[in-house]
Amino acid sequence: MRLLRLAVETQRWDLAAHTIVLVTARLLRNGDKPNASKSKEKTRRTRR
C-alpha cells in the first residue's frame, strides 16, 4: 500500500483511484470476501 500512500501525499487522485480498483480486483479474483464474517453474523437470526 505504499503506492496508495504516495498517491495521496502527492494528491494524485487518479493514481489513488486506480490503486484501489486494482487491489479490489485482486481480492475479488482470489475469492476473498473481506466482510463475509460480519454479514453472516447479521443474517443468522432465527425466524419465527
KANORKA-V829165 format. One record per backbone hydrogen bond with DSSP energy under -1.0 kcal/mol. NH is the residue of the N-H (numbers start at 1). CO is the residue of the C=O. E is the energy in kcal/mol with one decimal. If there is no record, write none. Layout:
nh->{NH NH}
co->{CO CO}
e->{E E}
This chain:
nh->{5 6 7 8 9 10 11 12 13 16 17 18 19 20 21 22 23 24 25 26 27 28 29 30 32 36 39 40 41 42 43}
co->{1 2 3 4 5 6 8 7 11 12 13 14 15 16 17 18 19 20 21 22 23 24 25 26 27 33 35 36 37 38 39}
e->{-2.0 -2.6 -2.4 -2.2 -2.5 -2.0 -1.1 -3.1 -1.1 -2.1 -2.4 -2.2 -2.1 -2.1 -2.3 -2.4 -2.3 -2.3 -2.5 -2.0 -2.1 -2.5 -2.2 -1.7 -1.7 -1.7 -1.9 -2.0 -1.5 -1.4 -1.3}
